[in-house]
Amino acid sequence: MIAPVDVRAAARVLEGVAHRTPVVRSRTLGAHVVLKPESFQRAGAFKFRGAYNKISSLPPRTPVLAYSSGNHAQAVALSARLVGAQATILMPSDAPRTKVDATLGYGAEVVTYDRYTEDREALGVALAAERGLELVRPYDDPLVMAGAGTAALELLEDAGIVDTLVVPVGGGGLIAGSATIAKDLGVRRVVGVEPEAGDDWRRSFDAGRPVAIDVPRTIADGLQTSAPGTLTWEVARQLVDEIVTVTDAQIVEAMRFAFERLKLVVEPSGAVGIAALLFGIVEAPSVGIVVSGGNVSAERFAELLA
Amino acid sequence: MIAPVDVRAAARVLEGVAHRTPVVRSRTLGAHVVLKPESFQRAGAFKFRGAYNKISSLPPRTPVLAYSSGNHAQAVALSARLVGAQATILMPSDAPRTKVDATLGYGAEVVTYDRYTEDREALGVALAAERGLELVRPYDDPLVMAGAGTAALELLEDAGIVDTLVVPVGGGGLIAGSATIAKDLGVRRVVGVEPEAGDDWRRSFDAGRPVAIDVPRTIADGLQTSAPGTLTWEVARQLVDEIVTVTDAQIVEAMRFAFERLKLVVEPSGAVGIAALLFGIVEAPSVGIVVSGGNVSAERFAELLA
């Protein structure tokens, strides 16, 4: 589906455009634990990597469409602006206000839908056909997966090869790209982490085929997928070793830990890997954790911690 | 009092021991604004720079004493541990449990006193004499000032020379060291920022001599000094161009801005420079801001933002 060379090509496309986010060590989480805080990425999450890799590959000024609960929306809006293209974003009507505002702030047009009653994919396809827009999928696209994988590539280049790489899993784009490059570079084990309430990947791994669940209710709004992607599943089932889950309460504690000990702002979806280490759900001689994003308002953070 | 060469010497002492914290740009704060987040420094604040520079200059394993309920305590405790010396920290008996625990966690002995009935300075001097401890002052010491100045040195090395350097001012150690190196490197203007309720430095600048005020009530607990230090005043009155003040409400907005836009955890005292830019109190063609620390609990952060 994608090969390590695709992730390396994405890294060249992103050089000087995406931020090379730092790697951060935490001895509290373990003797050899490094984190890659994509909170410092442009638009506040790893999503920029995949979106820009995809959009910059299109013919100049191709207008684009995305459907997203947040971070992908901002990533597409910003990427489109950088290449001088128009972006239309289909967002759930209950998306966090800060994410909607940020998307508008990047110059995109926002169209809303009800995530519990409407099918965003059908809506997106219809809108794309009607307006002649190129759909930029949030994960189920080889260029998006490859772009996302550059986060893991940088982590492993800057911190050295780890035994275990821990990656949040929602649609699966980040873990597909990350596992592709990590396994090529000699990482022994790739572990996906998802919210307990949204354990579609764990069920799928158990069943040996993609399993769909109801849209999960979890604070990790970026991981509220109900089934693995088609392409991401194909990659992940071959390269990902294990899926673990964390509870919303564990995610909150991980956010607190990141704030107080690491001085990092981490959104719920971004904190699942930290939670897995903090609560001993993942143990290994050396660990790399992709912290996928930091888009959470101060109000929401305070509310979650209360 | 101190010379640029002292700050450069401190930088060599700290190399490989202190973190070289990153510089972060913020276009929202201005076209050319760079921040130096010392929240990522060891023990969470710039204080480690001065404490380590001082303690490592003492004869091997000299036991040390500090009186502080805040960042200086942890900086001294950690520095002492790193050089294999015993640290005794005098803390008020009602100091926040988290700060006491952090200090104990670095292996220091904590001696408590009643801040309403006992004089910590007299107690400290007595304890130092009785136990043969070397007192490490929080700011009024040339090695502490020079160490603190390395934060500004790194900022200017990594981001280039700015027109205006903005520095929080409490006891004055950070601004004394920073102004010493900044003026030597060609920074045109150094501005100190303090809480409006604790404007001892502004009053002192207006009067042309150190002026004492009552212990101020402000959320910026690291800047609750009632008068400039003796040595820091001598340096600052020659090299600092201006003192400005920010309100507690402006500090809170700066903390929110840092969290949401920069993804940085900043304690109230650390946010005063950001507040000065955010509210147009300081304007300049290019600005460097020293963000002095990030030691604030998630609970306290939530409480302040409420």
Interface residues (C-beta under 8 A of the other chain):
Chain A: P22 P37 S39 F40 G44 T98 M255 R256 F259 E260 K263 L264 V265 G294 S297 A298 E299 F301 A302 L305 A306
Chain B: P22 P37 S39 F40 G44 M255 R256 F259 E260 K263 L264 V265 G294 S297 A298 E299 F301 A302 L305 A306
